[in-house]
Amino acid sequence: MEHAPAWLTNSLIYLGAAVLVVPLSKALGLGSIIGYLVAGIAIGPWGLGLVSSVEDVLHFAEFGVVLMLFLVGLELEPKRLWNLRRPIFGWGAAQVLSCAAVLFAVGWAAGAEWRVALVAALGLALSSTAIALQVLGERNLLKTPSGQAGFSILLFQDVAAIPILALLPLLAGATAAEQSLSGLDRTLEGLKIVGVIAGIILGGRMALRPLLRWIARSDTPEIFTAASLLLVVAIAALMQFVGLSMALGAFLAGVLLAESEYRRELETDIEPFKGLLLGLFFIAVGMSIDFGVLIASPGLMALLVVGFMAIKLAVIYALAKAMGLAYQERPVFTLLLAQGGEFAFVVFQAAGPDVLPPETTSLLIGAVALSMLLSPLLLVLLDRFVLPRYSRSNGTQLEEISEPQDAKVLICGFGRYGQIVGRMLMSQGLRVTVLDHDADTVEGLRQFGFRVFYGDATRLDLLRTAGAGTAKAIVVAVDDIEQSLNIVDLVKEHFPQARIIARARNVTHLFQLRDRGVTDVEREVFESSLRSARSTLEALGWPAHEARETAMRFRRRNLKLSDDIYPHYKDRAKLIAANKAGRQQFEEQMAREREERQRRSGRDWNLIEEKEEADA
């Protein structure tokens, strides 16, 4: 391929490496992040040497982190972000300052020059936003207390990177050019930063929504996708222009659009680009590992990696305990924040030879990259060997179900969903066997008089003991999607006489259950949400029968839309197209029905509501 353009050759290399290595890594249970890192090592300067321009790739791939922070911002409304201000600036500051202080003390005591020890400590105190948020998202932990705490700390680290970079010239000693900067120049720089941030906030409030609405009216999906990317790129460029974090700016823009009617469409359009660029970022990190430094000083490198991660593990675990996080959540929270982060690369490279000698810079960058490689591996070991024992040793200990049961109904999972099902059946005098794998939940329910057995319903032997072989109905009400599908597979294969009634967490889970032939499926919040919508219409003055009819029509149309897009849900491109087309038809149909109802009744509820507000 001598005459092939560089972009074509590099695309072939990156995509080929990812497609070959990542599925293999997933199959081995190591996760996708390790697959990307190994792919980067394989094609990098210390592997096959297929790619040499690591710096350029890393800078480009960092845009994946920017897109990820934008999508995270879309999930956070301004009110929720305001509620997180104390964790962000409280626990975030505590993590950065405590880790940096201990690392600095250890480095200085080990004989490092104080400026070297300080810069190294500040850089190593930062964690990988890309890896941590990716893992939290994959495990559905972002909305848990530990996930919210971890996100708050990571967001503070993005903010803290700005003053850290500003500190470096002071440590190096101001140059003549810097000394010549007048107070007016510094004031103008500060005003420029404030102006850009204020422009993003005001623009997000006043200009972005009308602009997106105008673009959406063009009815050209690819232009809306281009506009979504342009939005993120433009904000990233503005933040870069004033020397601030691109990821922080993108996050701010996402928060401002969190209440927008185009939030879901923005998520759908940007998600594929985010995934690919994040994968490229991890590949670039794998390529950036300098094995030359590792070979030259293996003992020193090992001591540095193990030392700084051990210090951070100890400090962050103590912090997690002080924050009151549940003991089950502390190990993953601690490990995700103990690794080095992508901002450390920027800090160490920006320090330059005036603060860090070149060999020290290479050593620190190699240590950070190795910690990012080791962290997912340690997470696998944590899942397999530590968390099960940790859970048993710290939680309520119960014996698993051992006596055979013969009730005709078996409920797997007795949380907020399963309890409603179970209580209704029990109120009719029916015998029900309940199986739940959370020892604390089982113990608490037993105190209230419920006959609940402890056991993991994904285990075939426990299902047999619980009476699945003679049950007429098995209710799968567990919270975890993967566990739910595993239970359904076991029941389908070994207990075909039982009718499965399943709970679906979301539409994708619903489709996966339908793939398995389960027809009795209920989306967990669908019906209750419709009832709330009916109550809202009645609160606005609608007659009860009209509110009910509207809700029922919406229900039928929504279920039909699910049926229409079900055949395409495994093909993302077709799914998005079918979803958009179906949603548009759905909205048009509802609009026609609304106009017809208004024509018959002679009332426009929107006008009535506006008149009532004016009268008030």
N, C-alpha and C positions, 0 to 999 in steps of 0.2 A: 504493500500500500504506500509506495514511495510518493505518489502524486496526490494522495488523499489529504484534504485539509485537516488541520490539527484538531478542530472541534469534532470532526467525524471520528477520527482515530481515538481521541480521548473518550468520547461518548461510548464507543464500542468497548473500550477497556473498563470504564467505570460500571456500565450497565451489565456487562458480562460477568465481572467479578461479583457484583451484588447478587445477580440472579443465580449464580452457582453456589456462593458461600452462604448467603443468608438463609435460604430454605434448609440447607444442611444443618446450620446452627440451630434453627428452630426445631428441627426433627430430633436433635440431640438434647433438647430441653435447655439450651443455653441462652435463648432469646435472640432477638434481631440485632440488638446493639453490638453484642460480641461478634456476630456475623459480619457487620459492617466494619468493625475495627480490624478483624482478621483479614477481610478483603483488602483493606487499605495497606496493611503490612505486606500482604502477598504481592501487590502490584507496585509498592513503593520502592524507594532507593535501596532498602535493605532486603527486599524480596526479589522479585523478578526484574525490577528496575524498569518497568514499563512506563512509569510516570516520574518525572524529576521536579517539575514546577509545583512543589507542595505548597509554598506560600500563596501563590495565586489561587490555587484551588481552595485553600482554607479561607481566604478572604471572601471568595464568591459563595462558598457553602455556608458561611456565617449568616447569610440571608435566611437560611432555614430556621435559625434560632429567632430571627426577627419575625418571620411569619408565625412561628409557634406562639410567641408572646402576643401577637395581634389576636390570634384565635383565643388565647386564654383571656385576654381583655374583653372579647365579645361575650364571654360567659359571666363577666362580673359587671353588674350594674353599678353606676356611681355610688349609690347608697350602700351597697355591699362593700365596695372598696373603702368608703369612708369608715365603715364599721371595722375594717381591718387595719386602720391606721395605727392602733396601739401595738398589735403584733408585729406590724412591719417595722416601725421605728423603735419598738421596745425590744422584742425578742431578736429582731434582725440585728440591731446594734449590739445587743448582748453577745450574739454568736460571733460576729466579725471581730469585735474588740477583745473578747475573752480568748478566742483562738489565736488572734494575732499577738496578744500579750504573752501567752504561754510559749508560742513558737519563737517569738523574739527573745524571751528569756533563755530558752534552751540553746538557740543559735549563738547568742552572745556568750553564754557560759561555755559553749564548745570552742570558743576562740575566734569566731567570725567577727570582722570589723562591724561596728554598730550599724552603719548605714546599710551594709550588705544584709545583716540580720533583719533589719527593719523592713526593707523591700521584700526580702524572701518571705517574711512572716505575713505581710499584708497580701502578697500574691497567693500564698498557700492557704490563707484563711478563706478564700473564695471557693465556691463549689460549682459544679457543672449544672447550669440551668437546663441545658439540652437533655442530659441523661436523666436528671432527677424528675423533670416534668414528664418526660417520655415514660419512665417507669411508673410514676404516679398515675398517669393517664391509662396505661395498659392494665393496671391493677384496680382501676376505679377507686382510687384513694384520694383524689383531689378534693372531694367534698367531705372527707373525714376530718376530725380535729388535727391529726398529724399531717394530712395533706394540706390543710389550710395554713398550719404553722410553717410547714416546709416551703410552701409557696410564698408566704410573707417574708421569710428569711431570704429566699432567693431574689425576691423583688428588691429588698433592701440592698443586697449585694450589688445588683445592677446600678442602684443609685450610688452606693459607696465607691464603685469603680471610678467615678468622676473625680471626687476629691483625692483619691489615691494617685491617679494620673497627674493631677495638679500639684501634688506634693513632690513628684520626682525631680522637676527642675530645681526646687529648693534644696533637695539633698545633694544634687550634682553641683550646686553653686551657680548663681545666676550669671548668664553671659552678659557681655556688654550691651548687646541688643535688648536683652530682657531688662537690664538695669535702666535703659533709656526710656522704657515705657513710662509714660506719665500717668498720674492718677486719672486724668481724663480718659486716656486710652483704656485703662482697666475698667473704668465706669462704663464706657461704651461697649466693651466686651460683655459686661454683666447685663446691660440693657438689651443687647442683642439676644442673649440667652432667654431672658424673661419675655422678650417680644415674640420669639419663635414659639415658646411654650404657650403663651397667651393666644397666639394666632391659631395653634392647633386646637386649643380648647374652644375658642369662639367659632372657628371654622367648622369644627365637628358639630357644634350646636346649631349653627345658623345656615351653613352652606352645604355641608356634605349630604344631608338627607334630601333637600330639594334637587341637588345634582344627581344623586343616585336614582331618584324618582324619575327625573327627566331621561336618564339613560335607559332605565327599565322600560319606559314607554316606547323606546325604539324597537322593542320586541326583537332584539338581536342578542342572543345569549352570549356569544363570544365577545361582544363589546362590553357586556356587563362584567365578564371575567377579566377582560383587559383593564376595565376601570377599577376593579377590586385590587388587582396587582399594582396598578398605577398609584392608587391611594397609599398602599404600604410603602412602595418605593419612594414616593415623593416625601412622605413623612420621615422615612429613614434618611434620605438625603438632607433634609432640613436639619435634623438632629446632628448628623455628621458635620454639617457646615458650621455649627456653633460649638462643636467639640463635645457633644453629649452622646449618650448611649443610643444607638439606633433601635435596639430592642426595647428600651424604655419608652421611646417615642411611639413605636408601633403598639405597645401595650396601652398607652394612653389613648391612642386613636381607637383601639378596640373597645375600651371602656366607654368612650363617648358614643359609640355606635351600638352599645349593648341593648339599648331600648328601641333601636330602629326596627322598622318593619322588614328591613332587608337583612337582618342579622343572620338568619338561617341560610339565605342565598349566598351571602358573603362566605360563610363557613363552608358551604358545599363547593364553592368555586375555588377557594384557596387551599383547602385540605390536601388535595393531591400534590400540589406544588410544595407544600410544607413537608409532607412525608418524603418526597424525593430529595429535597434539598437537605433535610436533616440527615437522611442516609448518606448523602454526599459529604456532609460535615463530619460524620463519624468515620467515613473512609479517609478523609483528609487528616483526621487526628491519628488514625492508624499509620498513615504514611509519614507523619511528622515525628514519630518516635525515632530518636537518634540512637540506634543500637551501637554506633561507634563509641559513644560516651559510655554506654553500658558495658561494652567489652573492655574498654580501657580502665574503668573503675567499677567493677561489678559489686565489690563490697560496699563502697561508698554509696553507690546508687541504691542498693538494697536497703542500706541503713537509712538513707534519706526518705525513700518511699514508705518503708515500714514505720519509721519514726514519726513523720508528720501525720500519717493517717492514724497511728495509734494515739497521738496527742489529741487530734481532732475527735476521734471516737470517744475518748474519755470526757473531753469538755462538752461535746454535744449531747452525750448520754446524760450527763449531770444536768444540762440545760433542759432536756426533755423531761427529766424527773421533776425539775423545778416548775416546768410549765403545766404539770399535771396530766401529761399524755398517758393514755392507757398503756399498761405494760406490754400488751400484745403489739402495740404500734411502734414502740420505741426502737426496736432493732433496725427495722427498715428505714425509719426516719433518720436514725443516727448514721447508718451506712451511706445513705444517699447524699448526706451533707459532708461526709468525711473525705470524699475524694477531692482532687483538685478540679479547677474549672477552666473554661475557655478564656475567661477574662485574665487569667494568670498569664497566658501567652502574651497578651497585649501589654500587661504590666511589666513583665520581664524584658520584652523586646524594647519597650519605650524607655526603660531605665538606662539602656545604652552602656557603653564602656566607662562613662564617668562615674557610675554607681556600681554596676555589676561587671566584673571581668568576664570576657567572652566565654571562658571555660565554665564559669559559675552559671552563666545564663543557660548554656547548653545543658548543664547538669539539672538545673531547676525545671526547664521545659521538658526534659526527658522524664523527670520524676512525676510531673503533672500528667503527662500523656500516659505513663505506665499506670498511674492511679486510676485514670479513666478507663483503662483496659481491665484492670483488676477488679474494679467496683462491680460490674455486672457478673463476673465470675464469683466473687464473694457473695453476691446476692443469691446466686444459684445454690451455693453451699449453705447459705443461711436458710433458704426455703427447705432444703432437703434434710438437714441434720440439726439445725439449731431451733427453728421456730416450733416444730412439733414438741420437742422436749421442753422448750421454754413455756409453751402453752400449758402443758401438763403439770409442770412444776409450780407454776404461779397461779393457775386458775383453779376453779372448783373441780375436785376430782370425783367422778362418778363412774360406776360400773356400766359397761355397755349392756344393751338389752340382751338377755340370755334365755328368758322363758318364752317358748313359742306362743304366739298370739293367733287368734282366729276371728277377729272382727272383720266384717265385710267391707269396711272402709279403712284405708291406710292414708294418713296425711304425712307427707314428707316436708318438714319445715313448719315451725309453729311460731312464726313472727307475727307482725301486724296483719298480714294477709291470711295466713293459715289459721290464726285464732278466730277470725270472723267465720270462716267456713266451718271450723270445728265446733264452735259454740252453737251455731245454728243447727247443725246435725244433732248435737247432744241435747239441744232443747226439745227435739222430737223423739227423744228416748232411744236414739240409735247408738250402738257401741262403735267406738272409733279408736283405732290405734294411732298414736302420734309419735313420730320419730324426729328428733332434732339433734344436731351435732354440737350445739353451743351449750356447754355444761352450766354456765351461769344462768342462761335462759331456762333450761330445764329445771334447775333448782328453784328459781324464782316462781315458775308456773306451778310447781308441785306445792309450794307454800299456799297458793291460792286454790288448791284442790284439784288441779288438772292432772289427768293420768297421762303423763308424758314420759317417753323412754329416751334415754341417751344413746345416740348412735349415728354413724355416717351413712346416709341413705344411698351413697354411691357405691357401697360395698354389697356385693351380691349375698354374702352369708347373712348379713344383718337384715336385708330385705326379706330373705326366707324366714328368719326367726320372727320378724314383725308380722308375718302372715300374708306376704304378697302372693304366695302360691294359691291361696284360697279367697283372696279379696276380690270383690266385684268392681270396686272403684279405687283407684289410687290417685290422690290429689298431690300434684307436684307443685309445692308452694315455696320452694327454697328461693333465697334472694339471689344467689350467684348463677349467672347464665350458664357457664360451663358445667357446673354441677347439675343444674336442671336438665341439660341435654344428656349428660351421662346417665342420669336416673332414667330418663325416657328411653334411652337405648337399651338399658338393662331390662326394663319392664317389657319393652317390645320383644326382646329376644327370649326372655325366660318366663314371662308371666303373661302370655297373650290373652288369657281369659279376662284380664282386668281392663276396665275402661279407664283411660287416662284423662284426667281433667287437670289442665296445666295453667299456670300463671305466666304471663309474658311481661318481661320488664320493658320492652320497647318493640318497635315494628320489626327490626331485624331478628330479634328473638322469636317473635311470632312466626316469621317466615321459616326460621330454622325448625321450629316445632312442626309447622305444616309439611316441611320436607320429610319429616319422620312419620307422617300420617296421623298426627294428632289433630283432631277436629274441634275438641272442646277446649278452646283457649280463650282466656280473658286477659286483655291488657290491664295492668293493675290499677291505673288511675283514670282510664278512659271513661267509664260510666260515672264515677264520682265527679269528674271534671264537667261532664255534660249536665249533671244535676246542679252544680255550682253555676254554670252558665244560665240555666233556666231560672235559678233564683235571682241572678243578676238582672235578667230581662224583666222579671216581675218587680224587682226593686225600682226599675226605670218606668214602671207604670203599665207594662204589658199585661193583658188579661192572662190568667194562668193557662187556659187552654191554648192560646196562641204561642206562649212561651214553650209549652210542652211539644206542640206540633213542630215548631221550628227546631227544637233540640232533636226530635226524632228524625226530621228530614236531614239535618246535619249528620246524625249518626249513620243513616243509611248511605249517604253520599261518601262519608269518610271510609266506611267499610268497603264500599265499591272501589274507591280509590286504592285501598290496600290490595284488593283482589286484582286490580288492573296492573299494578306495578310488581306484584309478586313474581311473575315469570321472569322479570329482568333484574332481580335484586342482586344476583351474583355478578352481573356485568355492570360495572360502575357507570360507564358512559351511557348505556341504555337506561339504567335506573334513573340517572339524573334527568335525562330527556323525558322519560315517561312520567316522572314525578312532576316536572315543571308543566308538561302538557296537561296532565290530569288535574293538577292543582288549578291551572288557569280555567279549564272547563268547569271544574267544581265551583270556583268563585263566580264565573259567569252565570252558571245555573242558579246559584243561590241569589245572585243579584236580580235575575229575571223573576224568580219566585217572590223576592221581596217587593219588587215593583208591582207585581200582580196582586199581592196581598194588600199593599197600600192602596191600589186602585179600587179593590173591592171594599175596603174598610173606610177609604177616604181619610186615612191618617198616615202621617209620616212620623215615626217615633223619634227620629233624629231631630226633626223640627220641634216636636213636642218637648223633647228634653231641653233643647236650646231655649225655648220659650219659658219653661219652668225655671231655668237658671237665671234668665233675664228678670223674671218676676221676683225671684228671691233676692 
